[in-house]
């Protein structure tokens, strides 16, 4: 078990901050989460404090809607496709 635990030890501050955010549940106190992440990355804690209302806004909707509010895979895929196609166009600009 100790070996498995050592495999998941964060090697950077960003990884540690990511683990803290992933372990936070919507039911946990936002102040507790910002305190935990504040020890690892103070700037991230400031951002979380400022964006608390926006980040937890989805909780105002029924539980059935949480996943659809959180992920918009169709829209994200379309945006990536537009970005990919626009890069190709920029490689060969018009000569006008």
Biopython code that builds the backbone (N, CA, C, O; Angstrom):
import numpy as np
from Bio.PDB.StructureBuilder import StructureBuilder

atoms = [
    (1, "UNK", "N", (0.820, -1.190, 0.000)),
    (1, "UNK", "CA", (0.000, 0.000, 0.000)),
    (1, "UNK", "C", (0.860, 1.248, 0.000)),
    (1, "UNK", "O", (0.507, 2.247, -0.627)),
    (2, "UNK", "N", (2.000, 1.200, 0.706)),
    (2, "UNK", "CA", (2.877, 2.374, 0.755)),
    (2, "UNK", "C", (3.435, 2.683, -0.623)),
    (2, "UNK", "O", (3.588, 3.849, -0.984)),
    (3, "UNK", "N", (3.740, 1.647, -1.395)),
    (3, "UNK", "CA", (4.253, 1.868, -2.745)),
    (3, "UNK", "C", (3.187, 2.514, -3.623)),
    (3, "UNK", "O", (3.482, 3.444, -4.373)),
    (4, "UNK", "N", (1.964, 2.034, -3.538)),
    (4, "UNK", "CA", (0.884, 2.612, -4.339)),
    (4, "UNK", "C", (0.641, 4.063, -3.943)),
    (4, "UNK", "O", (0.385, 4.906, -4.802)),
    (5, "UNK", "N", (0.720, 4.353, -2.670)),
    (5, "UNK", "CA", (0.507, 5.720, -2.212)),
    (5, "UNK", "C", (1.613, 6.634, -2.731)),
    (5, "UNK", "O", (1.350, 7.784, -3.083)),
    (6, "UNK", "N", (2.851, 6.131, -2.781)),
    (6, "UNK", "CA", (3.958, 6.963, -3.251)),
    (6, "UNK", "C", (3.842, 7.257, -4.739)),
    (6, "UNK", "O", (4.381, 8.259, -5.209)),
    (7, "UNK", "N", (3.152, 6.407, -5.488)),
    (7, "UNK", "CA", (2.966, 6.664, -6.914)),
    (7, "UNK", "C", (2.075, 7.872, -7.153)),
    (7, "UNK", "O", (2.200, 8.534, -8.183)),
    (8, "UNK", "N", (1.190, 8.167, -6.231)),
    (8, "UNK", "CA", (0.247, 9.260, -6.411)),
    (8, "UNK", "C", (0.655, 10.523, -5.654)),
    (8, "UNK", "O", (-0.156, 11.435, -5.492)),
    (9, "UNK", "N", (1.890, 10.584, -5.194)),
    (9, "UNK", "CA", (2.365, 11.771, -4.499)),
    (9, "UNK", "C", (2.595, 12.877, -5.520)),
    (9, "UNK", "O", (3.306, 12.667, -6.503)),
    (10, "UNK", "N", (2.007, 14.051, -5.306)),
    (10, "UNK", "CA", (2.184, 15.129, -6.282)),
    (10, "UNK", "C", (3.629, 15.621, -6.306)),
    (10, "UNK", "O", (4.247, 15.812, -5.259)),
    (11, "UNK", "N", (4.154, 15.821, -7.504)),
    (11, "UNK", "CA", (5.543, 16.245, -7.624)),
    (11, "UNK", "C", (5.675, 17.753, -7.771)),
    (11, "UNK", "O", (6.774, 18.290, -7.632)),
    (12, "UNK", "N", (4.581, 18.440, -8.047)),
    (12, "UNK", "CA", (4.640, 19.894, -8.199)),
    (12, "UNK", "C", (3.537, 20.546, -7.388)),
    (12, "UNK", "O", (2.614, 19.879, -6.920)),
    (13, "UNK", "N", (3.642, 21.849, -7.227)),
    (13, "UNK", "CA", (2.595, 22.587, -6.510)),
    (13, "UNK", "C", (1.282, 22.537, -7.279)),
    (13, "UNK", "O", (0.210, 22.477, -6.676)),
    (14, "UNK", "N", (1.360, 22.561, -8.598)),
    (14, "UNK", "CA", (0.141, 22.506, -9.404)),
    (14, "UNK", "C", (-0.572, 21.170, -9.211)),
    (14, "UNK", "O", (-1.799, 21.126, -9.121)),
    (15, "UNK", "N", (0.185, 20.096, -9.147)),
    (15, "UNK", "CA", (-0.417, 18.782, -8.935)),
    (15, "UNK", "C", (-1.051, 18.697, -7.556)),
    (15, "UNK", "O", (-2.121, 18.110, -7.396)),
    (16, "UNK", "N", (-0.397, 19.279, -6.563)),
    (16, "UNK", "CA", (-0.957, 19.278, -5.209)),
    (16, "UNK", "C", (-2.243, 20.085, -5.163)),
    (16, "UNK", "O", (-3.216, 19.668, -4.535)),
    (17, "UNK", "N", (-2.253, 21.227, -5.817)),
    (17, "UNK", "CA", (-3.458, 22.050, -5.863)),
    (17, "UNK", "C", (-4.575, 21.319, -6.587)),
    (17, "UNK", "O", (-5.735, 21.402, -6.185)),
    (18, "UNK", "N", (-4.238, 20.609, -7.642)),
    (18, "UNK", "CA", (-5.233, 19.849, -8.389)),
    (18, "UNK", "C", (-5.847, 18.756, -7.526)),
    (18, "UNK", "O", (-7.057, 18.535, -7.579)),
    (19, "UNK", "N", (-5.033, 18.072, -6.735)),
    (19, "UNK", "CA", (-5.558, 17.030, -5.850)),
    (19, "UNK", "C", (-6.506, 17.607, -4.808)),
    (19, "UNK", "O", (-7.523, 16.992, -4.487)),
    (20, "UNK", "N", (-6.183, 18.776, -4.279)),
    (20, "UNK", "CA", (-7.062, 19.413, -3.294)),
    (20, "UNK", "C", (-8.397, 19.757, -3.930)),
    (20, "UNK", "O", (-9.448, 19.526, -3.331)),
    (21, "UNK", "N", (-8.367, 20.309, -5.139)),
    (21, "UNK", "CA", (-9.612, 20.681, -5.812)),
    (21, "UNK", "C", (-10.449, 19.460, -6.167)),
    (21, "UNK", "O", (-11.676, 19.497, -6.068)),
    (22, "UNK", "N", (-9.794, 18.378, -6.580)),
    (22, "UNK", "CA", (-10.529, 17.168, -6.926)),
    (22, "UNK", "C", (-11.166, 16.525, -5.704)),
    (22, "UNK", "O", (-12.224, 15.905, -5.810)),
    (23, "UNK", "N", (-10.536, 16.664, -4.550)),
    (23, "UNK", "CA", (-11.074, 16.048, -3.341)),
    (23, "UNK", "C", (-12.224, 16.856, -2.757)),
    (23, "UNK", "O", (-12.978, 16.349, -1.926)),
    (24, "UNK", "N", (-12.365, 18.093, -3.179)),
    (24, "UNK", "CA", (-13.431, 18.946, -2.650)),
    (24, "UNK", "C", (-14.764, 18.539, -3.256)),
    (24, "UNK", "O", (-14.869, 18.328, -4.464)),
    (25, "UNK", "N", (-15.761, 18.434, -2.427)),
    (25, "UNK", "CA", (-17.100, 18.141, -2.911)),
    (25, "UNK", "C", (-17.938, 19.401, -2.796)),
    (25, "UNK", "O", (-17.586, 20.300, -2.032)),
    (26, "UNK", "N", (-19.043, 19.493, -3.537)),
    (26, "UNK", "CA", (-19.884, 20.682, -3.443)),
    (26, "UNK", "C", (-20.441, 20.912, -2.046)),
    (26, "UNK", "O", (-20.790, 22.039, -1.693)),
    (27, "UNK", "N", (-20.526, 19.852, -1.249)),
    (27, "UNK", "CA", (-21.077, 19.987, 0.094)),
    (27, "UNK", "C", (-20.059, 20.543, 1.088)),
    (27, "UNK", "O", (-20.434, 21.064, 2.138)),
    (28, "UNK", "N", (-18.773, 20.433, 0.758)),
    (28, "UNK", "CA", (-17.759, 20.896, 1.700)),
    (28, "UNK", "C", (-17.709, 22.418, 1.718)),
    (28, "UNK", "O", (-18.097, 23.086, 0.760)),
    (29, "UNK", "N", (-17.233, 22.931, 2.807)),
    (29, "UNK", "CA", (-17.150, 24.373, 2.980)),
    (29, "UNK", "C", (-16.130, 24.956, 2.012)),
    (29, "UNK", "O", (-15.018, 24.444, 1.889)),
    (30, "UNK", "N", (-16.512, 26.024, 1.326)),
    (30, "UNK", "CA", (-15.589, 26.647, 0.380)),
    (30, "UNK", "C", (-14.401, 27.259, 1.105)),
    (30, "UNK", "O", (-13.300, 27.315, 0.559)),
    (31, "UNK", "N", (-14.617, 27.715, 2.325)),
    (31, "UNK", "CA", (-13.510, 28.287, 3.098)),
    (31, "UNK", "C", (-12.489, 27.209, 3.443)),
    (31, "UNK", "O", (-11.287, 27.477, 3.446)),
    (32, "UNK", "N", (-12.950, 25.993, 3.733)),
    (32, "UNK", "CA", (-12.046, 24.887, 4.026)),
    (32, "UNK", "C", (-11.174, 24.576, 2.813)),
    (32, "UNK", "O", (-9.971, 24.352, 2.950)),
    (33, "UNK", "N", (-11.774, 24.564, 1.639)),
    (33, "UNK", "CA", (-11.023, 24.276, 0.414)),
    (33, "UNK", "C", (-9.997, 25.367, 0.142)),
    (33, "UNK", "O", (-8.850, 25.067, -0.188)),
    (34, "UNK", "N", (-10.397, 26.630, 0.276)),
    (34, "UNK", "CA", (-9.443, 27.718, 0.022)),
    (34, "UNK", "C", (-8.319, 27.716, 1.056)),
    (34, "UNK", "O", (-7.188, 28.079, 0.732)),
    (35, "UNK", "N", (-8.609, 27.315, 2.286)),
    (35, "UNK", "CA", (-7.552, 27.211, 3.296)),
    (35, "UNK", "C", (-6.559, 26.108, 2.936)),
    (35, "UNK", "O", (-5.349, 26.279, 3.083)),
    (36, "UNK", "N", (-7.086, 24.966, 2.458)),
    (36, "UNK", "CA", (-6.215, 23.853, 2.085)),
    (36, "UNK", "C", (-5.321, 24.226, 0.913)),
    (36, "UNK", "O", (-4.121, 23.953, 0.927)),
    (37, "UNK", "N", (-5.900, 24.839, -0.084)),
    (37, "UNK", "CA", (-5.121, 25.175, -1.274)),
    (37, "UNK", "C", (-4.236, 26.392, -1.034)),
    (37, "UNK", "O", (-3.231, 26.577, -1.721)),
    (38, "UNK", "N", (-4.608, 27.228, -0.055)),
    (38, "UNK", "CA", (-3.812, 28.405, 0.262)),
    (38, "UNK", "C", (-2.422, 28.066, 0.749)),
    (38, "UNK", "O", (-1.482, 28.823, 0.507)),
    (39, "UNK", "N", (-2.273, 26.942, 1.433)),
    (39, "UNK", "CA", (-0.958, 26.521, 1.892)),
    (39, "UNK", "C", (-0.064, 26.063, 0.758)),
    (39, "UNK", "O", (1.159, 26.176, 0.841)),
    (40, "UNK", "N", (-0.665, 25.549, -0.294)),
    (40, "UNK", "CA", (0.098, 25.034, -1.425)),
    (40, "UNK", "C", (0.333, 26.122, -2.472)),
    (40, "UNK", "O", (1.445, 26.290, -2.973)),
    (41, "UNK", "N", (-0.727, 26.852, -2.792)),
    (41, "UNK", "CA", (-0.647, 27.853, -3.857)),
    (41, "UNK", "C", (-1.531, 29.049, -3.486)),
    (41, "UNK", "O", (-2.729, 29.028, -3.767)),
    (42, "UNK", "N", (-0.975, 30.079, -2.869)),
    (42, "UNK", "CA", (-1.774, 31.214, -2.391)),
    (42, "UNK", "C", (-2.520, 31.969, -3.490)),
    (42, "UNK", "O", (-3.632, 32.448, -3.268)),
    (43, "UNK", "N", (-1.916, 32.079, -4.670)),
    (43, "UNK", "CA", (-2.587, 32.794, -5.767)),
    (43, "UNK", "C", (-3.854, 32.060, -6.204)),
    (43, "UNK", "O", (-4.866, 32.689, -6.513)),
    (44, "UNK", "N", (-3.794, 30.739, -6.229)),
    (44, "UNK", "CA", (-4.974, 29.954, -6.593)),
    (44, "UNK", "C", (-6.074, 30.130, -5.558)),
    (44, "UNK", "O", (-7.255, 30.157, -5.906)),
    (45, "UNK", "N", (-5.701, 30.250, -4.297)),
    (45, "UNK", "CA", (-6.691, 30.471, -3.239)),
    (45, "UNK", "C", (-7.383, 31.814, -3.422)),
    (45, "UNK", "O", (-8.588, 31.926, -3.194)),
    (46, "UNK", "N", (-6.636, 32.832, -3.830)),
    (46, "UNK", "CA", (-7.238, 34.142, -4.083)),
    (46, "UNK", "C", (-8.244, 34.073, -5.219)),
    (46, "UNK", "O", (-9.326, 34.655, -5.138)),
    (47, "UNK", "N", (-7.887, 33.361, -6.276)),
    (47, "UNK", "CA", (-8.791, 33.215, -7.423)),
    (47, "UNK", "C", (-10.061, 32.484, -7.004)),
    (47, "UNK", "O", (-11.161, 32.863, -7.405)),
    (48, "UNK", "N", (-9.909, 31.436, -6.197)),
    (48, "UNK", "CA", (-11.080, 30.686, -5.737)),
    (48, "UNK", "C", (-11.997, 31.550, -4.876)),
    (48, "UNK", "O", (-13.220, 31.457, -4.984)),
    (49, "UNK", "N", (-11.419, 32.380, -4.031)),
    (49, "UNK", "CA", (-12.241, 33.249, -3.182)),
    (49, "UNK", "C", (-13.031, 34.246, -4.015)),
    (49, "UNK", "O", (-14.198, 34.515, -3.732)),
    (50, "UNK", "N", (-12.389, 34.793, -5.047)),
    (50, "UNK", "CA", (-13.059, 35.783, -5.892)),
    (50, "UNK", "C", (-14.155, 35.151, -6.751)),
    (50, "UNK", "O", (-15.165, 35.795, -7.035)),
    (51, "UNK", "N", (-13.965, 33.904, -7.164)),
    (51, "UNK", "CA", (-14.893, 33.259, -8.088)),
    (51, "UNK", "C", (-15.833, 32.273, -7.410)),
    (51, "UNK", "O", (-16.441, 31.440, -8.082)),
    (52, "UNK", "N", (-15.960, 32.355, -6.102)),
    (52, "UNK", "CA", (-16.773, 31.376, -5.370)),
    (52, "UNK", "C", (-18.221, 31.348, -5.856)),
    (52, "UNK", "O", (-18.767, 30.272, -6.101)),
    (53, "UNK", "N", (-18.838, 32.495, -5.996)),
    (53, "UNK", "CA", (-20.248, 32.540, -6.407)),
    (53, "UNK", "C", (-20.430, 31.979, -7.812)),
    (53, "UNK", "O", (-21.393, 31.258, -8.071)),
    (54, "UNK", "N", (-19.517, 32.303, -8.713)),
    (54, "UNK", "CA", (-19.618, 31.796, -10.081)),
    (54, "UNK", "C", (-19.351, 30.300, -10.145)),
    (54, "UNK", "O", (-20.023, 29.577, -10.881)),
    (55, "UNK", "N", (-18.376, 29.834, -9.381)),
    (55, "UNK", "CA", (-18.008, 28.423, -9.417)),
    (55, "UNK", "C", (-19.095, 27.524, -8.842)),
    (55, "UNK", "O", (-19.257, 26.385, -9.282)),
    (56, "UNK", "N", (-19.838, 28.026, -7.865)),
    (56, "UNK", "CA", (-20.875, 27.215, -7.229)),
    (56, "UNK", "C", (-22.277, 27.550, -7.727)),
    (56, "UNK", "O", (-23.264, 27.093, -7.151)),
    (57, "UNK", "N", (-22.373, 28.332, -8.777)),
    (57, "UNK", "CA", (-23.672, 28.733, -9.311)),
    (57, "UNK", "C", (-24.507, 27.576, -9.823)),
    (57, "UNK", "O", (-25.737, 27.640, -9.797)),
    (58, "UNK", "N", (-23.855, 26.516, -10.292)),
    (58, "UNK", "CA", (-24.601, 25.374, -10.822)),
    (58, "UNK", "C", (-25.413, 24.663, -9.749)),
    (58, "UNK", "O", (-26.340, 23.921, -10.074)),
    (59, "UNK", "N", (-25.085, 24.874, -8.475)),
    (59, "UNK", "CA", (-25.810, 24.204, -7.395)),
    (59, "UNK", "C", (-27.232, 24.731, -7.237)),
    (59, "UNK", "O", (-28.049, 24.102, -6.565)),
    (60, "UNK", "N", (-27.540, 25.877, -7.847)),
    (60, "UNK", "CA", (-28.893, 26.414, -7.793)),
    (60, "UNK", "C", (-29.862, 25.605, -8.645)),
    (60, "UNK", "O", (-31.074, 25.690, -8.448)),
    (61, "UNK", "N", (-29.347, 24.822, -9.589)),
    (61, "UNK", "CA", (-30.174, 24.019, -10.477)),
    (61, "UNK", "C", (-30.383, 22.626, -9.883)),
    (61, "UNK", "O", (-29.625, 22.220, -9.002)),
    (62, "UNK", "N", (-31.398, 21.882, -10.347)),
    (62, "UNK", "CA", (-31.621, 20.514, -9.857)),
    (62, "UNK", "C", (-30.431, 19.604, -10.171)),
    (62, "UNK", "O", (-29.683, 19.846, -11.118)),
    (63, "UNK", "N", (-30.272, 18.570, -9.371)),
    (63, "UNK", "CA", (-29.136, 17.650, -9.512)),
    (63, "UNK", "C", (-29.065, 17.007, -10.897)),
    (63, "UNK", "O", (-27.974, 16.714, -11.386)),
    (64, "UNK", "N", (-30.211, 16.787, -11.528)),
    (64, "UNK", "CA", (-30.220, 16.137, -12.838)),
    (64, "UNK", "C", (-29.504, 16.976, -13.893)),
    (64, "UNK", "O", (-29.015, 16.438, -14.887)),
    (65, "UNK", "N", (-29.441, 18.275, -13.685)),
    (65, "UNK", "CA", (-28.861, 19.177, -14.679)),
    (65, "UNK", "C", (-27.379, 19.458, -14.450)),
    (65, "UNK", "O", (-26.747, 20.089, -15.297)),
    (66, "UNK", "N", (-26.811, 19.017, -13.349)),
    (66, "UNK", "CA", (-25.434, 19.374, -13.012)),
    (66, "UNK", "C", (-24.435, 18.929, -14.069)),
    (66, "UNK", "O", (-23.556, 19.704, -14.445)),
    (67, "UNK", "N", (-24.549, 17.696, -14.559)),
    (67, "UNK", "CA", (-23.584, 17.196, -15.534)),
    (67, "UNK", "C", (-23.694, 17.965, -16.839)),
    (67, "UNK", "O", (-22.677, 18.324, -17.432)),
    (68, "UNK", "N", (-24.912, 18.223, -17.293)),
    (68, "UNK", "CA", (-25.063, 18.939, -18.561)),
    (68, "UNK", "C", (-24.625, 20.389, -18.448)),
    (68, "UNK", "O", (-24.216, 20.985, -19.444)),
    (69, "UNK", "N", (-24.702, 20.966, -17.260)),
    (69, "UNK", "CA", (-24.216, 22.328, -17.068)),
    (69, "UNK", "C", (-22.694, 22.370, -17.025)),
    (69, "UNK", "O", (-22.077, 23.352, -17.439)),
    (70, "UNK", "N", (-22.105, 21.309, -16.527)),
    (70, "UNK", "CA", (-20.654, 21.272, -16.340)),
    (70, "UNK", "C", (-19.922, 20.983, -17.645)),
    (70, "UNK", "O", (-18.874, 21.574, -17.903)),
    (71, "UNK", "N", (-20.454, 20.087, -18.470)),
    (71, "UNK", "CA", (-19.756, 19.707, -19.693)),
    (71, "UNK", "C", (-20.609, 20.007, -20.911)),
    (71, "UNK", "O", (-21.809, 19.735, -20.932)),
    (72, "UNK", "N", (-19.991, 20.552, -21.890)),
    (72, "UNK", "CA", (-20.632, 20.815, -23.183)),
    (72, "UNK", "C", (-19.718, 20.256, -24.266)),
    (72, "UNK", "O", (-19.072, 21.009, -24.995)),
    (73, "UNK", "N", (-19.668, 18.937, -24.365)),
    (73, "UNK", "CA", (-18.730, 18.290, -25.267)),
    (73, "UNK", "C", (-18.966, 18.655, -26.725)),
    (73, "UNK", "O", (-18.006, 18.815, -27.478)),
    (74, "UNK", "N", (-20.220, 18.791, -27.139)),
    (74, "UNK", "CA", (-20.516, 19.118, -28.530)),
    (74, "UNK", "C", (-19.964, 20.497, -28.866)),
    (74, "UNK", "O", (-19.325, 20.680, -29.902)),
    (75, "UNK", "N", (-20.205, 21.448, -28.005)),
    (75, "UNK", "CA", (-19.715, 22.807, -28.239)),
    (75, "UNK", "C", (-18.187, 22.854, -28.207)),
    (75, "UNK", "O", (-17.572, 23.518, -29.041)),
    (76, "UNK", "N", (-17.578, 22.160, -27.260)),
    (76, "UNK", "CA", (-16.123, 22.149, -27.171)),
    (76, "UNK", "C", (-15.504, 21.505, -28.407)),
    (76, "UNK", "O", (-14.482, 21.979, -28.905)),
    (77, "UNK", "N", (-16.102, 20.446, -28.898)),
    (77, "UNK", "CA", (-15.595, 19.777, -30.106)),
    (77, "UNK", "C", (-15.703, 20.703, -31.311)),
    (77, "UNK", "O", (-14.781, 20.768, -32.125)),
    (78, "UNK", "N", (-16.804, 21.412, -31.433)),
    (78, "UNK", "CA", (-16.979, 22.359, -32.536)),
    (78, "UNK", "C", (-15.938, 23.466, -32.466)),
    (78, "UNK", "O", (-15.370, 23.850, -33.489)),
    (79, "UNK", "N", (-15.687, 23.975, -31.284)),
    (79, "UNK", "CA", (-14.675, 25.021, -31.122)),
    (79, "UNK", "C", (-13.287, 24.520, -31.514)),
    (79, "UNK", "O", (-12.527, 25.240, -32.162)),
    (80, "UNK", "N", (-12.954, 23.293, -31.126)),
    (80, "UNK", "CA", (-11.650, 22.733, -31.504)),
    (80, "UNK", "C", (-11.543, 22.559, -33.015)),
    (80, "UNK", "O", (-10.487, 22.804, -33.600)),
    (81, "UNK", "N", (-12.638, 22.135, -33.647)),
    (81, "UNK", "CA", (-12.634, 21.945, -35.096)),
    (81, "UNK", "C", (-12.463, 23.277, -35.819)),
    (81, "UNK", "O", (-11.718, 23.357, -36.795)),
    (82, "UNK", "N", (-13.141, 24.318, -35.354)),
    (82, "UNK", "CA", (-12.977, 25.644, -35.956)),
    (82, "UNK", "C", (-11.550, 26.149, -35.790)),
    (82, "UNK", "O", (-10.984, 26.740, -36.710)),
    (83, "UNK", "N", (-10.982, 25.921, -34.640)),
    (83, "UNK", "CA", (-9.602, 26.345, -34.392)),
    (83, "UNK", "C", (-8.643, 25.597, -35.313)),
    (83, "UNK", "O", (-7.713, 26.188, -35.861)),
    (84, "UNK", "N", (-8.872, 24.299, -35.480)),
    (84, "UNK", "CA", (-8.011, 23.494, -36.347)),
    (84, "UNK", "C", (-8.098, 23.968, -37.791)),
    (84, "UNK", "O", (-7.077, 24.095, -38.468)),
    (85, "UNK", "N", (-9.307, 24.227, -38.263)),
    (85, "UNK", "CA", (-9.479, 24.667, -39.645)),
    (85, "UNK", "C", (-8.915, 26.057, -39.877)),
    (85, "UNK", "O", (-8.380, 26.328, -40.952)),
    (86, "UNK", "N", (-9.020, 26.934, -38.906)),
    (86, "UNK", "CA", (-8.494, 28.291, -39.089)),
    (86, "UNK", "C", (-6.970, 28.290, -39.126)),
    (86, "UNK", "O", (-6.376, 29.144, -39.784)),
    (87, "UNK", "N", (-6.332, 27.364, -38.445)),
    (87, "UNK", "CA", (-4.871, 27.264, -38.512)),
    (87, "UNK", "C", (-4.419, 26.901, -39.920)),
    (87, "UNK", "O", (-3.425, 27.436, -40.409)),
    (88, "UNK", "N", (-5.137, 25.998, -40.570)),
    (88, "UNK", "CA", (-4.786, 25.589, -41.926)),
    (88, "UNK", "C", (-4.917, 26.774, -42.870)),
    (88, "UNK", "O", (-4.069, 26.964, -43.742)),
    (89, "UNK", "N", (-5.946, 27.558, -42.714)),
    (89, "UNK", "CA", (-6.170, 28.712, -43.578)),
    (89, "UNK", "C", (-5.056, 29.735, -43.394)),
    (89, "UNK", "O", (-4.633, 30.349, -44.374)),
    (90, "UNK", "N", (-4.582, 29.934, -42.209)),
    (90, "UNK", "CA", (-3.539, 30.917, -41.951)),
    (90, "UNK", "C", (-2.201, 30.510, -42.565)),
    (90, "UNK", "O", (-1.367, 31.368, -42.850)),
    (91, "UNK", "N", (-1.995, 29.246, -42.765)),
    (91, "UNK", "CA", (-0.744, 28.790, -43.349)),
    (91, "UNK", "C", (-0.651, 29.226, -44.808)),
    (91, "UNK", "O", (0.434, 29.553, -45.287)),
    (92, "UNK", "N", (-1.784, 29.234, -45.521)),
    (92, "UNK", "CA", (-1.819, 29.624, -46.924)),
    (92, "UNK", "C", (-2.691, 30.867, -47.097)),
    (92, "UNK", "O", (-3.826, 30.748, -47.557)),
    (93, "UNK", "N", (-2.195, 32.054, -46.743)),
    (93, "UNK", "CA", (-3.016, 33.263, -46.877)),
    (93, "UNK", "C", (-3.195, 33.651, -48.341)),
    (93, "UNK", "O", (-2.409, 33.254, -49.201)),
    (94, "UNK", "N", (-4.230, 34.424, -48.607)),
    (94, "UNK", "CA", (-4.466, 34.874, -49.977)),
    (94, "UNK", "C", (-3.417, 35.907, -50.371)),
    (94, "UNK", "O", (-2.832, 36.557, -49.505)),
    (95, "UNK", "N", (-3.175, 36.061, -51.663)),
    (95, "UNK", "CA", (-2.133, 36.975, -52.139)),
    (95, "UNK", "C", (-2.693, 38.340, -52.512)),
    (95, "UNK", "O", (-1.986, 39.125, -53.143)),
    (96, "UNK", "N", (-3.905, 38.650, -52.157)),
    (96, "UNK", "CA", (-4.527, 39.930, -52.514)),
    (96, "UNK", "C", (-3.991, 41.067, -51.730)),
    (96, "UNK", "O", (-4.419, 42.205, -51.922)),
]
sb = StructureBuilder()
sb.init_structure("model")
sb.init_model(0)
sb.init_chain("A")
sb.init_seg("    ")
for serial, (resi, resn, name, xyz) in enumerate(atoms, 1):
    if name == "N":
        sb.init_residue(resn, " ", resi, " ")
    sb.init_atom(name, np.array(xyz, "f"), 0.0, 1.0, " ", f" {name:<3s}", serial, name[0])
structure = sb.get_structure()
